[in-house]
Amino acid sequence: MLQLYFSPMACSLASRIALMEAGLDARYHLVHLRTKQVMDDDSDFRGVSPKGAVPVLVLENGERLTECAAVLQYIADRKPETALAPRFGDPDRYRLQEWLSFIGAEIHKAFLFPTFWYKDDGSLAKPRARIPQTLSVPSAHLADRDFLVGNSFTVADAHLTWALLLLRPAGIDVGQWPSLSAYLERMQARPAVKEAIATEMALRKTMAA
Ligand SMILES: N[C@@H](CCC(=O)N[C@@H](CS)C(=O)NCC(=O)O)C(=O)O
C-alpha cells in the first residue's frame, strides 16, 4: 500500500486530495513539521526524507518520492482512467506541469511558505507585494473555465485548491479575485476534497489542543 507522510493543511493536503480523487488507499503518517517528529512512532522524519518536508510518498517497493509536482503526477498516473493528469504526449500534460510549477514556486514558496514559516520581521513585505500580480494569473485563467487544465479536475486543481485555502489564514482575502473564490467553492464541493479537508482540519485541531 502507498504511504503518505503529511502534516495537516500543509501542501501535502493536495496529495491526500489526489489519492482520494483517484480512489487509492494509503497509510497516512502525521509529521510535526517544526520538531520533525513522525507522530506514529516518535521517529525522526529526516530519516524518511533528508529534505524534512512533506509530502513524501512511499511506494510499495519502498522508494520514496518527494516534491508535490512529482508526487501528484505519480498518483494521477497510477489511475489513468480517472484522468487526474493528461497522458504523456498530450499537450495538456505540459500545461499541467506549467501549473504545478507555478503553484509550487510562485505561490507556495514565494509567499505562502514564508508567511507561515518565518516570523514577520518586515522582510515579507516584498514577497507579499507580488501577491496581486501572481494571483491575477490563475484568476484570469479561471474567469471562463471550470478547471485549470482541460475540462475536468486534475491534480493541478488539487494543488491550487490547497494554496487558495491557505490565503485566508495568511491574511489574504480570496474575495478580491471573484473567479478564484468561485473556483474554490466549486472545488470544496467535491466529495473527495471536502472529506480530505475535514480530515485534516480535525487533525489540526487535535494538534493545536
Ligand atoms: N518543494 C517542495 C516544498 C515542500 C514544503 O515546503 N513543504 C512544507 C509544508 S507546506 C514543509 O514540509 N516544510 C517544512 C520544512 O521545510 O522544514 C514541494 O513542492 O513538495
The ligand as an SDF file (V2000), in Angstrom:
LIG
                    3D

 20 19  0  0  0  0  0  0  0  0999 V2000
    9.2840   21.9750   -2.9340 N   0  0  0  0  0  0  0  0  0  0  0  0
    8.5470   21.1540   -2.0070 C   0  0  0  0  0  0  0  0  0  0  0  0
    8.1640   22.0090   -0.8280 C   0  0  0  0  0  0  0  0  0  0  0  0
    7.5770   21.2040    0.2770 C   0  0  0  0  0  0  0  0  0  0  0  0
    7.3520   22.0620    1.5080 C   0  0  0  0  0  0  0  0  0  0  0  0
    7.8530   23.1780    1.6300 O   0  0  0  0  0  0  0  0  0  0  0  0
    6.5870   21.5280    2.4560 N   0  0  0  0  0  0  0  0  0  0  0  0
    6.3850   22.2380    3.6840 C   0  0  0  0  0  0  0  0  0  0  0  0
    4.9430   22.1170    4.1330 C   0  0  0  0  0  0  0  0  0  0  0  0
    3.8060   23.0000    3.0940 S   0  0  0  0  0  0  0  0  0  0  0  0
    7.2670   21.6150    4.7320 C   0  0  0  0  0  0  0  0  0  0  0  0
    7.2150   20.4210    4.9470 O   0  0  0  0  0  0  0  0  0  0  0  0
    8.1120   22.4310    5.3690 N   0  0  0  0  0  0  0  0  0  0  0  0
    8.9850   22.0110    6.4080 C   0  0  0  0  0  0  0  0  0  0  0  0
   10.3850   22.4380    6.1680 C   0  0  0  0  0  0  0  0  0  0  0  0
   10.6890   22.9160    5.0600 O   0  0  0  0  0  0  0  0  0  0  0  0
   11.1890   22.3220    7.0890 O   0  0  0  0  0  0  0  0  0  0  0  0
    7.3100   20.5640   -2.6710 C   0  0  0  0  0  0  0  0  0  0  0  0
    6.7930   21.1530   -3.6220 O   0  0  0  0  0  0  0  0  0  0  0  0
    6.8550   19.4980   -2.2310 O   0  0  0  0  0  0  0  0  0  0  0  0
  1  2  1  0
  2  3  1  0
  2 18  1  0
  3  4  1  0
  4  5  1  0
  5  6  2  0
  5  7  1  0
  7  8  1  0
  8  9  1  0
  8 11  1  0
  9 10  1  0
 11 12  2  0
 11 13  1  0
 13 14  1  0
 14 15  1  0
 15 16  2  0
 15 17  1  0
 18 19  2  0
 18 20  1  0
M  END
$$$$
